[in-house]
Structures are given as structure tokens and as C-alpha cells.
Amino acid sequence: MVVTIGVFLLRTESLEGAYEVIRTAEAADDVRTALVARGATIAVLDWRGEWEALERDASEALELATRMGAARFEAAAVPHLGVAMAAQGRVEQARATLRTAYAKGHEAGLAFYGPIILGVMALVTDEPERRRELLDEAQQLLEGGCVSHNYLRFYPYGMYVAWALGDADRLERYADALEAYAAAEPLPWTELFVPWGRTLARALRGEVDAAALRALRERVAEQELSLAAAPLDVLLGSAETAPFTRGSAR
């Protein structure tokens, strides 16, 4: 759990620490601890854009969760397996996996992981209106009360999708919501993604200059968050496209 919290503290050793936990847990045949640690690696690998490693870890997490009969942990593994497949071009397989993710989310109770599942589905969906529907469904769940990791992890996904949609107003709403959620105890995670979202919103409106984009790009690069860097690279003209700009699965 220290490693899991380290993800939201943007501690760069979180990934290595999680793998150390996994090795120790596997040696002790401690399936639950190994499974929780896989959750920490998944949380890091998707934003790093390390798709092969994400698929491997999500697959292993799903196998462990299935062995335990833990529906909640299955629901937490399957969407990231789907996004890894989509990022690597296996669209049909990703579609089937994401349908499974949604079903698992209902089985486990959507308050546990539902907004994250919906955020990932919106990330890789290619129909603009369907993306908005998925984001709105996630927001309704959040307003009804969910486990805390949903707020911290959905809003960055939502901001990325809003940027891909060219929706500056939605971007700002999500940045504001993330800031408000952590207002009593801001985290390095929120202190990075809130200005990231607001900068993307201003860029969509033509209200931010290249110097500000480059400064944020350097800050994101320090954390090796290549998925967060991708929209900035497009805006700076150093990349033509970004992952999931139009999506890969629905």
C-alpha cells in the first residue's frame, strides 16, 4: 500500500518498489499482496505508455484475481488489459476485453472501479458522441460517491479525452473537479494533472504560448508520463498525432 500511495506522490521508485513487493509476495505464496502490487504497476505503466508491460501486468493481475475469485480485482485489471491491446493495434480483441471490463464492473459494483473503467473506454472509443456518453456516465457515478481512486484516476483520463474532443469547457471542469477533490490535502499527482488540464484547455482556446507548453512538457517528462506528454507534443508541433486521439476500440 505504501507503493500504491507512492504512485499519487509521483515517486519515481514506485514501479521498482512494486516489482520488489511482487517478488517477495510470490516467494511467500502471498497471492493477495502480489495482486495489490500489480495494481500499483498498472497505475504507472498506462501513463508511461509502456503498453507491452501494461498488458503483461494486467494479464497477470487478472489471472491472480480469477484464482482468488476476487471480482473487484478482476474489474480493476481488465480495462487496462483492453487499453494495452488497443494501443498495440489489436482493436477487435480490445473491444471484446472492454465489454468484459464493463460487465465485471457491474458485477463488482460500479462504485469500486466504474468511473475508471468508463474513462478507459472513452479513451479508446472512436465515436465522439459515445465518448461523451461514457464520460457523463462516469461523472454521475462520481457524484453518487465512489472509492477515492476513481476521482484521482478518472479525471486525468477524462481530461485527455476532452482534449481529443476539442472540448475546452469539459477539460476545465475536470481540472476544477480534481483540484476540488484534493483541496484539503493536495497531492503531487493532482498538482501535476490540474495545471496539465488547464493548460490544454487554454491551448485549445489559443490562450497559451509555446513557452508555457514547453515548461509543462519538461515537468511531465521528469515523471516519464509519456501519455500526458503526447497532447503537448502535438500542440508544440513535435508530433503529428497522439495515442487515442481518435481511438482504437469501441
N, C-alpha and C positions, 0 to 999 in steps of 0.2 A: 504493500500500500504506500510505503514511502516513495517507491519508484513511480507509482501511479500519480501521486501528488507532484512528483518532480516534473512530469510532463507539463502540468499547468504552471509550474515555476520556470519553465523553459530552461531546465538544467540539462545541458548537453550530454551529461553522462547517464541520463535516464535510460536510453536504449541499451547501452552496455550493461548497466546495472540490472535491467530486466532479464537479459540473457544469462547473467550470472545467477539470478534467482531461479531461472528455469533449470539450469544445470544442477543446482543444488536440490531443487524440488524433485527432479526426475531421479536423481541418485537415491532420494529417500522415498520414492514412490508416492509423493505427495501430489496427487493429481489436481486438487483444487488450487494449491498455490501456483503450480505451473500454469494453470488456466488463467488465473488472475494476472500473472505476469505477462502472458501472451496479450492480454487486453492492453497492457501498457505499451508493448511493442507496436501493436496495431495503431494505437493513437498517434504514435510518432511517424510510422512509415508512410501513412497515407499523405500527410502534409509534406513529407520529404519526397514524395513521388517515387518511392522505391517499390515499384509495382510487383516485381518478381518476389521480393522478400515479403511484401504485404500478402500476396497470395499464399505463400508458404506458411506464414504465421497464422493467417486467418483459417487456413485449412487445418492446421494442427490444433488451433483453438476449437474449431468445430468438432474435430474428432474427439478431443478431450471432453467437451461439453456433452456430446452424444453418449460417451461412455458413462458419464456421471448421471445422465438423464436430467440435465440442467437446462430447461427451456430458455431461461433468461440469458444464459451464456451463449446458447445457440443463436438467439436473436441478436446478440452483440457481435457475433463472428460473421454471420452470413452476409450482411450488407457490404462489409469491407472485402470479402471474397469477390462479390459481384463487381465492385468498383475496380478492383485489380484486374479482373478479367476484361472489363470494358476498356480500361486504359491500354491493355495489350492487344486490343482489336478483336477479341472473341465475343462479338456482340450477342449472338443468339444464346450462348452459354450464360452470358451476363444477365440477359433478360430473364431467363429461367431462374437464375440464382436470386435475383432481386424480387421476383414473385414469391419465392420461398422465404426471403427475408421478411417480407410484409406479413406473410402468414405466420411465421414464427413470432413476429412482434405482437400480433393479436393473441397468440397462444400464451405468451409470457406476460401480457398486459402492457398496453402501449405507454403507460406512464414510466416504464422502466427504460425503454430504448426507442420508443416510437418516433420522436422527433429526429433522432439521428438517422434512423432508417429512412424516413421520408426525405431528409436533407440529402442523403447519399443518392436516393432515387432521383431527386430533382437534379442533382449534379450531373448524372449520366443520361438523363432523358433529353431527347432532341426536339420535342414539341413545346414551344413557348407557353401555350396555354396550360398544358399538362404540368409543366414546371411550376407555374403559379399556383395551380390547384394543390400540388404536393406541399409547397411552402406554406400555403394558407392552412392546410390541414395540420401541419406541424405546429404552427403558431397557436391554433386552437387548443392543441394538446398542452402546450406550454402554459397557456393562460389558465388551464384547468388544474395545473400542478403536476410536476414530473420530478423524477430523480435529478439531482443537480447537474450531473454530467451532460444531460441533454441541453441545458441552457448554454453551457460553456462550449459545447462542440457543434450544436446545430447552427448557431448564429454565424460562425465563420463560413460554414458550408453555404448558408443562405446568402451571405454577402457575395460569395463567389458567383453563385447562380444569378443573383440580382445584377452583378456586373455583366455577366454573359448576356443577360436580357436587356442591358442598357437602361436599367431601372434605378436611377439615382435616388429617388424617394424611398424605395424599398431598402436600398443599401443603407441609407441614413437611419431608417427606422431600426434596422437590425443592429447597427453600431450603437445607437442610443440604448436599445434594449439590453445589449450585452454589458454596456457600461453601467446601466441601472442595476442589473442583476448583481454585479460585483461591487456596487458602490460602497458598501460597508467594509469590504475587505478586498480591494483591487489586487489582481494577480498579474504577474508578468505576461501571462497568456492574454488576458483582457487588455492590458496596457499596450500590447503589440497589435492585436486584431481590431481594437476600436479605432485607432488612427488609420490603420490599413483600410478599413471600410470607408471611413470618412474621406480619405484621400482619393480612393477610387470613385466615390460619388462626385467629389469636386472635379475630378478629371473628366468624368462623363459630361459635366456641365461646362467644361473648358475653363475652370476656375483655378487650376493648379499648374505650376510651371515644372519644367523638366528637372530643375534642381531639387525641388521637393520630392519628386518621384524617385530620383536617384538616391537621395538620402534614405528614403524608406526602403528602397531596393537593397541598399547596403545593410540596413538593420535586419531585414528579413534574411539576407544571405548569411549573416552571422549565426542564425539559428538553423541554417540548412533547410529552410522551408521552401522547397522549390515550387510547390503548388501555389503558395502565396506569392512567390516571385513572378509567376507566369503572367498574370494580368499586367504587372508593372513593366515587364519586358515588352509586351505588346504595345503599351502606351508610350514607351520610350523608343519604339521603333527597332528594337534589337531582336524581335521575334515577330513572325507573321501571324502565328496562331498560338493559342494556349489550350492545354488539355480541357476537354469538356466544354469548350466554348459553344459548340452546337450539340454536344452529347454523343454518346455511343450506344445507349440502350434505352428501352422504354418498356 
